[in-house]
Amino acid sequence: MIHQGKKLREIANAKGYDIQRLADKLDVHRVTVETDFKKEKLTRRILVKYVPVLGIDLEEFFTTESKAERRTVNLNDSVVSQAEVIEIQKQLIEEQRKRLALMEYMVSFFPKAVQMR
């Protein structure tokens, strides 16, 4: 899971805001901003105060996270090691074997259904 506080910090940095400048713009204490940056999960209520300043789309903020959880690889953001790719491929092959075994098991119960296709 993506650390949402770190993601918020990255967005702020990309828009040219450091902690103090962002706190001043939001009219809050810098500790408030620092605390938000340290939180692993942020609520919509917390993010709403950053929307006008950083131009964040809340739906996109949370949607992007779910894509990342599905192991979407953005080559500009990260590099996946060969060992990680091999491990993922092994997991995929194992899942495919399980699926085939289940299909063979189902065919043994319904042999005429296969002929009906």
N, C-alpha and C positions, 0 to 999 in steps of 0.2 A: 504494500500500500504506500502511496506517495504521502510524504510528510507535508501536510497542507500549509503549516506555518512557514516551512522552508520555501514552498512554492510561492506563497504570498510575498516573502522577502525577495525572491528572485524577480517577481513581477515589479515590485517597488524599485529594486535596483536597476532594472531594465528601463524604467521610466525616469531614472535619474534622482530618485529619492533615497536619502540615507534615513536612519531612524529618527534623528532629531528633526530634520526637515519635514518628514512625513507626520510626526507628532504635532509639529507646529501647524501644519496645514489642516490636520484633523481637530485641532484645538483640544488635544489630550496630552497627558504626560508621556514622556518617552518610554517609561517603564511599561505602560499599557501596550505600546506598539511592540516592545521587546517581548512581552509575555505572549502576545498573539503570534509572533514569529516562532516562538518555542513550542507552541501547541501542535500536537500531531494531527488532531482533528479540529477543524473550525466549524462553527455553526453559521447558518445564514445570517443570524442576527449580528454576529461579529463582522462578517464580510460586508454587510450592507453599508457600514460606515466607510469602507474603503472604495466602494463603487464609484462615487462621484470624483474622487481624487485620482484613482488609478485607471478608471475606465474598465473595470472588470465586469464581464458578463457572468453572472452567478451560475447559470445553467452550464455554460462552457467550462467554468472553473471546476465544477463537479463532474461533468461529462468527460473531460480530458483525463481525470483520474481513473474512471472506470475503464477507459481504453488502455491505460497503462497497466492496470491490473490484469488485463487479458493478454499481457506480454507483447503489446505492440512495441516494436522497436523503431525508434526514430534515429537514424544513423547520424544525424547532426548532434544529437544530445548524448548518446552513449555508444560505447563499443562493447559488443558481446564477445566474450572469449570463445575460442574454438571448443573448449571443454564444456562450456554452458550449452552451446549449440548441440554438441554430441549428446549431452544428458537429456535435453529436450527431445531430440530425435529418438532416443531410446525409450523415453516415456510414451511418445506417440506410437511407436512400433508395438509396445506392450498393450496399449489401449486398442490398437487395431487387431491384435491377436485375440484379445478378450471378446471383441465384437464378432470376429469370425467364429470363435468357439460358440458363442451364443446363437449365432445364425445356424450353425451346424446342428446344434441341440434342438432348435426350433424345427428344422427340416425333419429331424428324426420323429417328431410328434405329428407333423403334417406333411407326409411325403407327397400326397396327391395335390396339395396346394402349389407345390413347386411345378408340377406338370401343367397346371391350369394357366400359367402365364403364357 
